[in-house]
Amino acid sequence: MHVLQRTGLLVILVTTLVEVKIATAARPGPQSEKTPVIFDTDIGEDIDDLWALVYLLRSPEMDVKLITTGFTLPMRKATIAAKALDRIGRTDVPVGAGVGRRDYNTNYRPWADDFQRENYKGTIYEDAVGKLIDTVHADKTGRLKIVAVGPMQTVAEALRRDPSIAEKAELVAMAGRFRYPDEADKKRGESNVRCKIPEAQRVFSAPWKKIWIAPWGPSRRVHLYDERYRHVLNSDDAGAKTIIEVYKIWQDNINWAWHDTDKESSNLYDTMAVHMAWNTEPFEISPLKMRVTEEGLTVIDQKRGSPAHMAMEWKSDFALRKFKNELVRRIAGSLPETGVRLGVAGATASVNQEQARQLLPSGELHRQDKAWKAERTDKQPQWFQLELERPAEVRMLKIAFGFGARWPEEIEILTSRDGDGWQSAWEGSNKTKESGFKRFPIKPTEAKFLRVVVKGHGTWHSTLVKGVRVYGLREGG
């Protein structure tokens, strides 16, 4: 490890050459189209910083130039970041200890107590502020972004030393609350701003090239459970294993989170800011002006505020689920292609509705004499319809038809979000007359209702459906 002390603008030449060698050897892929990023974090407090760090490092769109730590025990937090980098093989990224209190413990400090900085292969700077300033001025791309996901003392101090850095970078911040459930809640504000109010005022009043805000409201919706969280929990990926390992320590050291981390994640606020640094498509972006009050509240002020691009909400639940899928994929590897089996709340049909209602929601494979029976499908297409327990990203159906001639010649699968507007997800003929469940993979589609239309039979037999199962990814998890 190289712990560097910065005196003015001079840095020991030999150490710099070693750092350059490490960075050149370890950083993957061509850099020409990547967005350079400085990641400012209070890692060691809430665990969403660790999720965000792993997600950032796994995003090929980003070129992470520097990680700075702050708020409390900056060097201890730099050690936590360094251990995480070491575990996932990214010691090419330098870390800097920034500005913060030296007398306050962190929530998962014990995780890094056994980490020996002198054996660390990467670089840790003692003066993160100076290194941040140098990194901004060294950028030649014009695309540099500072992604700040904690109280912004280090960024504020860099602005105090050199105000010109704002004109050379964009700021992406997980900060602020702009919508409140009730009047009493307005007094709370958002912790990254409320914890260091003068610093937040300095940062948000600076003339950045652009300011992007991931506020508390939409970012708190990033929460994993069900199959997405289980995929991270059971992953052998080094990044995922590091997160789950830290969860055990973090959960034992806090009294303000209610999540059972054996079953679900905590709220992953900071990951939204990382995503905004390279992709704003999932969000409803509002160009507004905002400022920080003396009480630490963030308010819209079109007269006195600073221009900012605020992600006030996700464009849709589907956009949020798509982001969660990408988050999980980059941290823990691809989810199963078909997802998991989804719950069915009810069923109806064009004919024999009571039979459909009683037999189809269970997903069981019924006997031929207990199956749902359509009318002669050569004259008029018939259908059965399923309502899922909750909206989901549907990826596959399994349908068991009757033997032999009890199969329809053609089927069409339709999906709907509301039960009124329908779109075709699969249509075709069925040449294989399988006796059990046959797979019908479809393009991932957001739906609450599914309709299977049987048509083109052409014999005296009526189509029989002995069972149906739906697979995909549930809403929310």
C-alpha positions as CSV (number, residue, x, y, z in Angstrom):
1,M,0.0,0.0,0.0
2,H,1.1,3.6,-0.6
3,V,-0.2,6.2,1.8
4,L,0.5,9.5,0.2
5,Q,0.9,12.8,1.8
6,R,0.3,15.9,-0.4
7,T,2.4,19.0,0.2
8,G,1.3,21.8,-2.1
9,L,1.4,20.3,-5.6
10,L,4.3,17.9,-5.1
11,V,4.0,14.2,-4.7
12,I,6.8,11.7,-4.4
13,L,7.6,10.8,-8.0
14,V,8.5,7.1,-7.4
15,T,5.2,6.5,-5.6
16,T,3.3,8.1,-8.4
17,L,4.9,5.9,-11.0
18,V,4.0,2.9,-9.0
19,E,0.4,4.1,-8.8
20,V,0.3,4.6,-12.5
21,K,1.7,1.2,-13.1
22,I,-0.9,-0.4,-10.9
23,A,-3.8,1.5,-12.4
24,T,-2.7,0.8,-16.0
25,A,-2.3,-2.9,-15.3
26,A,-5.5,-3.6,-13.4
27,R,-8.1,-1.3,-15.0
28,P,-10.2,-3.3,-17.5
29,G,-11.3,-2.3,-21.0
30,P,-10.8,0.7,-23.2
31,Q,-11.4,4.0,-21.5
32,S,-12.3,6.3,-24.5
33,E,-16.1,6.1,-24.1
34,K,-16.4,5.7,-20.4
35,T,-17.5,8.4,-18.0
36,P,-14.8,9.3,-15.5
37,V,-16.2,9.3,-11.9
38,I,-15.1,10.4,-8.5
39,F,-17.1,8.6,-5.9
40,D,-17.5,10.5,-2.6
41,T,-19.0,8.2,0.1
42,D,-19.5,7.8,3.9
43,I,-19.1,4.1,3.5
44,G,-19.2,2.4,7.0
45,E,-22.5,4.1,8.0
46,D,-25.5,2.7,6.1
47,I,-24.7,-0.3,3.9
48,D,-26.2,1.1,0.7
49,D,-22.8,2.8,0.1
50,L,-21.2,-0.6,-0.2
51,W,-23.9,-1.8,-2.6
52,A,-23.4,1.4,-4.6
53,L,-19.6,1.0,-4.7
54,V,-19.9,-2.6,-6.0
55,Y,-22.5,-1.6,-8.6
56,L,-20.3,1.3,-9.7
57,L,-17.2,-0.8,-10.1
58,R,-19.2,-3.4,-12.1
59,S,-20.6,-0.8,-14.5
60,P,-18.5,-0.8,-17.7
61,E,-19.9,2.6,-18.6
62,M,-17.9,4.2,-15.6
63,D,-14.2,4.8,-15.2
64,V,-13.7,5.2,-11.5
65,K,-10.8,7.6,-11.0
66,L,-11.0,8.1,-7.2
67,I,-13.0,7.1,-4.1
68,T,-13.1,9.6,-1.3
69,T,-14.4,9.0,2.2
70,G,-15.7,11.2,4.9
71,F,-18.3,12.3,7.6
72,T,-16.6,10.3,10.4
73,L,-13.3,8.5,10.8
74,P,-12.2,9.2,7.2
75,M,-9.1,6.9,7.3
76,R,-11.0,4.1,8.9
77,K,-13.6,4.4,6.1
78,A,-10.8,4.6,3.5
79,T,-9.7,1.2,4.9
80,I,-13.2,-0.2,4.6
81,A,-13.3,0.9,1.0
82,A,-9.8,-0.5,0.4
83,K,-10.7,-3.9,1.8
84,A,-13.8,-4.0,-0.4
85,L,-11.6,-3.1,-3.5
86,D,-9.2,-5.8,-2.5
87,R,-11.9,-8.4,-2.1
88,I,-13.3,-7.8,-5.6
89,G,-10.0,-7.3,-7.4
90,R,-10.1,-3.5,-8.1
91,T,-7.1,-2.2,-6.2
92,D,-6.3,-0.1,-9.3
93,V,-8.8,2.5,-8.0
94,P,-7.1,4.9,-5.5
95,V,-8.8,5.8,-2.2
96,G,-8.5,9.0,-0.3
97,A,-9.3,9.8,3.3
98,G,-11.4,13.0,3.3
99,V,-12.9,15.3,5.9
100,G,-14.8,14.1,8.9
101,R,-15.0,13.7,12.7
102,R,-12.3,11.5,14.3
103,D,-14.3,10.6,17.4
104,Y,-17.3,8.8,16.1
105,N,-17.5,5.1,15.4
106,T,-18.9,3.5,12.2
107,N,-21.6,0.8,11.9
108,Y,-19.4,-1.8,10.2
109,R,-16.0,-0.7,11.3
110,P,-15.2,-4.2,12.8
111,W,-15.3,-5.7,9.3
112,A,-12.0,-4.0,8.4
113,D,-10.3,-4.2,11.8
114,D,-8.2,-7.1,10.6
115,F,-7.2,-5.4,7.3
116,Q,-3.5,-4.4,7.2
117,R,-3.1,-1.2,5.2
118,E,0.7,-1.7,4.9
119,N,0.0,-4.9,2.9
120,Y,-2.6,-3.3,0.6
121,K,-1.6,-3.4,-3.1
122,G,-3.4,-0.2,-4.0
123,T,-3.1,3.4,-3.1
124,I,-4.6,5.3,-0.1
125,Y,-4.2,9.1,0.0
126,E,-4.2,10.9,3.3
127,D,-5.3,14.1,1.6
128,A,-8.4,13.2,-0.4
129,V,-9.4,16.8,-0.9
130,G,-6.1,17.6,-2.7
131,K,-6.3,14.4,-4.8
132,L,-10.0,15.3,-5.7
133,I,-8.9,18.7,-6.9
134,D,-6.0,17.3,-8.9
135,T,-8.3,14.6,-10.5
136,V,-10.8,17.2,-11.6
137,H,-8.1,19.3,-13.3
138,A,-6.5,16.3,-14.9
139,D,-9.6,15.3,-16.7
140,K,-9.4,15.8,-20.4
141,T,-12.7,14.2,-21.4
142,G,-15.0,17.0,-20.3
143,R,-17.4,14.3,-18.9
144,L,-16.2,14.0,-15.3
145,K,-18.9,13.4,-12.7
146,I,-18.6,13.5,-8.9
147,V,-21.1,11.0,-7.5
148,A,-21.7,12.0,-3.9
149,V,-23.7,9.7,-1.7
150,G,-23.0,10.9,1.8
151,P,-22.7,14.2,3.7
152,M,-20.5,16.2,1.4
153,Q,-17.7,17.6,3.6
154,T,-14.9,16.5,1.4
155,V,-16.5,18.0,-1.7
156,A,-17.3,21.2,0.2
157,E,-13.7,21.5,1.4
158,A,-12.4,21.0,-2.2
159,L,-14.7,23.8,-3.3
160,R,-13.4,26.0,-0.5
161,R,-9.8,25.4,-1.6
162,D,-10.5,25.6,-5.3
163,P,-13.9,26.9,-6.4
164,S,-13.0,26.4,-10.1
165,I,-13.5,22.6,-9.9
166,A,-17.3,23.1,-10.1
167,E,-17.0,24.5,-13.6
168,K,-15.2,21.4,-14.8
169,A,-17.4,18.6,-13.5
170,E,-21.0,17.5,-13.0
171,L,-22.4,16.6,-9.6
172,V,-24.7,13.6,-9.1
173,A,-25.9,13.5,-5.5
174,M,-28.1,11.2,-3.4
175,A,-29.6,14.0,-1.4
176,G,-32.7,15.9,-0.5
177,R,-36.4,15.3,0.1
178,F,-39.0,17.2,-2.0
179,R,-42.2,15.3,-1.3
180,Y,-43.5,14.5,2.2
181,P,-46.4,12.3,3.4
182,D,-47.5,14.9,5.9
183,E,-46.6,18.3,7.4
184,A,-44.8,16.8,10.4
185,D,-42.5,14.9,8.1
186,K,-41.3,18.1,6.5
187,K,-39.2,18.9,9.6
188,R,-37.0,15.8,9.1
189,G,-35.2,16.6,5.9
190,E,-32.8,14.1,4.4
191,S,-29.8,12.9,6.4
192,N,-27.0,13.6,3.8
193,V,-28.0,17.3,3.8
194,R,-29.2,17.6,7.4
195,C,-26.0,16.2,8.9
196,K,-23.8,18.9,7.4
197,I,-25.9,21.8,6.4
198,P,-23.3,24.5,5.7
199,E,-21.3,22.0,3.5
200,A,-24.5,21.1,1.6
201,Q,-25.3,24.7,1.0
202,R,-21.8,25.3,-0.4
203,V,-21.9,22.3,-2.6
204,F,-25.4,23.0,-4.1
205,S,-24.8,26.7,-4.6
206,A,-21.6,26.0,-6.6
207,P,-21.6,26.6,-10.4
208,W,-21.4,23.0,-11.5
209,K,-21.7,22.1,-15.2
210,K,-24.9,20.2,-14.2
211,I,-26.4,19.0,-11.0
212,W,-28.3,15.7,-10.9
213,I,-30.3,14.8,-7.8
214,A,-31.5,11.3,-6.7
215,P,-33.9,12.3,-3.8
216,W,-34.9,10.3,-0.8
217,G,-38.4,9.5,-2.1
218,P,-37.7,7.5,-5.3
219,S,-34.4,6.1,-4.0
220,R,-36.0,4.5,-1.0
221,R,-38.0,2.3,-3.3
222,V,-34.8,0.4,-4.2
223,H,-35.3,-2.5,-1.9
224,L,-34.7,-6.2,-2.8
225,Y,-36.6,-9.2,-1.6
226,D,-38.0,-12.4,-3.1
227,E,-35.9,-14.0,-5.9
228,R,-33.7,-10.9,-6.5
229,Y,-32.4,-10.8,-3.0
230,R,-32.1,-14.5,-2.7
231,H,-29.9,-14.4,-5.9
232,V,-27.5,-12.0,-4.2
233,L,-27.7,-13.9,-0.9
234,N,-26.7,-17.2,-2.5
235,S,-24.2,-15.9,-5.1
236,D,-20.6,-16.9,-5.1
237,D,-19.6,-13.6,-6.6
238,A,-16.9,-11.8,-4.5
239,G,-18.9,-8.5,-4.6
240,A,-22.1,-10.2,-3.5
241,K,-20.4,-12.2,-0.8
242,T,-18.7,-9.1,0.6
243,I,-22.1,-7.3,0.9
244,I,-23.7,-10.2,2.6
245,E,-20.8,-10.6,5.0
246,V,-20.9,-7.0,6.0
247,Y,-24.7,-7.2,6.5
248,K,-24.1,-9.5,9.5
249,I,-21.9,-6.9,11.2
250,W,-24.0,-3.9,10.2
251,Q,-27.3,-5.3,11.4
252,D,-25.8,-6.0,14.8
253,N,-24.6,-2.4,15.2
254,I,-27.7,-0.4,14.4
255,N,-31.1,0.1,16.0
256,W,-32.9,2.0,13.2
257,A,-33.3,-0.5,10.4
258,W,-36.1,-3.1,10.5
259,H,-35.0,-5.4,7.7
260,D,-34.3,-9.1,8.2
261,T,-31.3,-9.4,6.0
262,D,-31.6,-13.1,5.7
263,K,-34.7,-12.4,3.6
264,E,-34.5,-8.9,2.2
265,S,-32.1,-6.0,1.7
266,S,-32.2,-2.6,3.4
267,N,-33.2,0.4,1.4
268,L,-30.5,0.9,-1.3
269,Y,-30.7,4.7,-1.7
270,D,-27.2,5.3,-3.1
271,T,-27.5,2.8,-6.0
272,M,-29.9,5.1,-7.7
273,A,-27.4,8.0,-7.8
274,V,-24.8,5.6,-9.3
275,H,-27.3,4.6,-12.0
276,M,-28.1,8.2,-12.7
277,A,-24.4,8.9,-13.5
278,W,-24.7,6.8,-16.6
279,N,-28.4,6.3,-17.4
280,T,-31.2,8.7,-16.6
281,E,-33.8,6.9,-18.8
282,P,-35.7,5.2,-16.0
283,F,-36.5,8.5,-14.2
284,E,-39.0,11.3,-14.5
285,I,-36.4,14.2,-14.6
286,S,-37.6,17.7,-13.7
287,P,-35.3,20.7,-14.4
288,L,-35.9,22.8,-11.3
289,K,-34.1,25.1,-9.0
290,M,-33.4,24.1,-5.4
291,R,-31.6,25.4,-2.3
292,V,-30.8,24.2,1.2
293,T,-32.4,26.1,4.0
294,E,-30.7,27.0,7.3
295,E,-32.7,24.1,8.9
296,G,-31.2,21.6,6.4
297,L,-34.3,21.2,4.3
298,T,-34.1,21.0,0.5
299,V,-36.7,23.2,-1.2
300,I,-37.8,24.1,-4.7
301,D,-37.0,27.8,-5.2
302,Q,-37.2,29.0,-8.7
303,K,-35.9,32.5,-7.8
304,R,-33.0,31.9,-5.5
305,G,-32.2,28.2,-6.1
306,S,-29.5,26.5,-8.1
307,P,-30.5,24.7,-11.4
308,A,-30.7,20.9,-10.9
309,H,-32.1,17.9,-12.8
310,M,-34.2,16.0,-10.2
311,A,-35.3,12.5,-10.6
312,M,-38.6,13.1,-8.8
313,E,-40.0,9.6,-9.6
314,W,-39.4,6.4,-11.6
315,K,-41.2,6.5,-15.0
316,S,-43.0,3.3,-14.1
317,D,-42.9,0.3,-11.8
318,F,-41.6,-1.6,-14.7
319,A,-38.6,0.9,-15.0
320,L,-37.9,0.3,-11.3
321,R,-38.0,-3.5,-11.7
322,K,-35.8,-3.3,-14.8
323,F,-33.2,-1.3,-12.7
324,K,-33.4,-3.8,-9.9
325,N,-32.7,-6.6,-12.4
326,E,-29.7,-4.8,-13.7
327,L,-28.4,-4.0,-10.2
328,V,-28.7,-7.7,-9.2
329,R,-27.1,-8.9,-12.5
330,R,-24.1,-6.7,-12.1
331,I,-23.5,-7.5,-8.5
332,A,-24.4,-11.2,-8.4
333,G,-24.6,-12.5,-12.0
334,S,-27.6,-13.0,-14.2
335,L,-31.0,-14.0,-12.7
336,P,-32.6,-17.2,-13.9
337,E,-33.8,-16.6,-17.4
338,T,-37.4,-17.5,-16.6
339,G,-37.6,-16.1,-13.0
340,V,-39.7,-17.9,-10.4
341,R,-43.2,-19.3,-10.4
342,L,-45.7,-16.5,-9.8
343,G,-48.9,-16.7,-7.7
344,V,-52.2,-16.7,-9.5
345,A,-55.1,-15.0,-7.7
346,G,-58.0,-16.1,-9.9
347,A,-59.1,-17.3,-13.3
348,T,-62.0,-16.9,-15.7
349,A,-62.7,-18.2,-19.2
350,S,-64.9,-17.6,-22.3
351,V,-66.8,-20.9,-21.4
352,N,-67.0,-23.2,-18.4
353,Q,-66.0,-20.3,-16.1
354,E,-66.6,-22.1,-12.9
355,Q,-64.3,-25.0,-14.0
356,A,-61.6,-22.5,-14.9
357,R,-61.9,-20.6,-11.6
358,Q,-61.6,-23.8,-9.5
359,L,-58.9,-25.6,-11.4
360,L,-56.4,-23.2,-13.1
361,P,-55.1,-20.9,-10.3
362,S,-53.5,-23.8,-8.4
363,G,-50.9,-24.6,-11.1
364,E,-51.4,-28.3,-10.4
365,L,-51.5,-30.9,-13.2
366,H,-55.0,-32.3,-13.2
367,R,-56.4,-35.5,-14.7
368,Q,-57.9,-35.4,-18.2
369,D,-61.4,-35.7,-16.7
370,K,-60.8,-32.8,-14.4
371,A,-59.3,-30.4,-17.0
372,W,-60.8,-27.1,-18.2
373,K,-62.7,-27.8,-21.4
374,A,-63.0,-25.3,-24.3
375,E,-65.8,-25.5,-26.9
376,R,-65.0,-26.6,-30.5
377,T,-62.2,-24.2,-31.5
378,D,-62.5,-24.7,-35.2
379,K,-65.5,-22.3,-35.3
380,Q,-64.8,-19.7,-32.6
381,P,-61.5,-19.2,-30.6
382,Q,-61.9,-19.8,-26.9
383,W,-59.8,-18.5,-24.1
384,F,-59.0,-18.7,-20.4
385,Q,-57.6,-15.8,-18.4
386,L,-55.4,-15.6,-15.3
387,E,-55.1,-12.8,-12.8
388,L,-51.7,-12.7,-11.0
389,E,-51.5,-12.0,-7.2
390,R,-49.7,-8.8,-8.1
391,P,-48.1,-7.2,-11.2
392,A,-45.0,-8.9,-12.3
393,E,-42.5,-9.1,-15.1
394,V,-43.8,-12.2,-16.9
395,R,-41.2,-14.3,-18.7
396,M,-42.8,-17.8,-19.4
397,L,-45.9,-19.9,-19.2
398,K,-46.1,-23.6,-18.9
399,I,-49.3,-25.1,-20.2
400,A,-50.4,-28.8,-20.0
401,F,-53.0,-29.6,-22.7
402,G,-55.0,-32.8,-23.0
403,F,-53.5,-35.8,-24.9
404,G,-53.3,-36.0,-28.6
405,A,-56.2,-34.4,-30.4
406,R,-57.0,-32.5,-27.2
407,W,-54.3,-30.0,-28.2
408,P,-55.2,-26.8,-30.1
409,E,-53.5,-26.3,-33.4
410,E,-52.7,-22.7,-32.6
411,I,-52.6,-20.6,-29.4
412,E,-52.0,-16.9,-28.7
413,I,-50.8,-15.5,-25.3
414,L,-51.9,-12.0,-24.5
415,T,-50.8,-9.8,-21.6
416,S,-52.4,-6.8,-19.9
417,R,-51.6,-4.5,-17.0
418,D,-55.2,-3.6,-16.3
419,G,-57.4,-6.3,-17.8
420,D,-58.6,-4.0,-20.6
421,G,-55.8,-3.2,-23.0
422,W,-54.1,-6.4,-24.3
423,Q,-50.9,-7.0,-26.3
424,S,-49.8,-10.2,-27.9
425,A,-46.7,-11.9,-26.3
426,W,-46.7,-15.2,-28.1
427,E,-48.5,-16.7,-31.1
428,G,-47.9,-19.8,-33.1
429,S,-48.7,-23.4,-33.8
430,N,-48.0,-26.4,-31.6
431,K,-46.5,-29.4,-33.4
432,T,-45.3,-31.3,-30.4
433,K,-48.2,-33.0,-28.5
434,E,-46.5,-33.3,-25.1
435,S,-48.4,-34.9,-22.3
436,G,-47.0,-32.7,-19.6
437,F,-46.3,-29.0,-19.2
438,K,-44.9,-27.4,-22.3
439,R,-42.8,-24.2,-22.1
440,F,-43.9,-21.0,-23.8
441,P,-41.1,-18.4,-23.2
442,I,-42.1,-14.8,-23.9
443,K,-40.3,-11.5,-24.0
444,P,-40.2,-10.1,-20.5
445,T,-43.5,-8.2,-20.2
446,E,-45.1,-6.2,-17.3
447,A,-48.5,-7.7,-16.6
448,K,-51.2,-8.4,-14.1
449,F,-53.5,-10.4,-16.4
450,L,-52.7,-13.2,-18.9
451,R,-55.1,-14.6,-21.5
452,V,-54.4,-17.8,-23.5
453,V,-56.5,-18.1,-26.7
454,V,-56.9,-21.5,-28.2
455,K,-57.9,-21.6,-31.9
456,G,-57.8,-23.5,-35.1
457,H,-58.5,-27.0,-33.8
458,G,-60.3,-28.5,-36.8
459,T,-61.5,-31.8,-35.3
460,W,-64.5,-32.9,-33.3
461,H,-62.5,-32.9,-30.1
462,S,-62.5,-29.9,-27.7
463,T,-59.3,-28.5,-26.3
464,L,-58.5,-29.5,-22.7
465,V,-56.2,-27.6,-20.4
466,K,-55.0,-29.7,-17.4
467,G,-52.8,-27.0,-15.8
468,V,-51.0,-23.7,-16.3
469,R,-48.1,-22.1,-14.5
470,V,-46.7,-18.6,-14.8
471,Y,-43.0,-17.6,-14.3
472,G,-41.3,-14.3,-14.0
473,L,-40.1,-11.7,-11.5
474,R,-42.4,-10.3,-8.9
475,E,-43.1,-6.6,-8.5
476,G,-41.0,-4.9,-5.8
477,G,-38.5,-7.7,-5.0
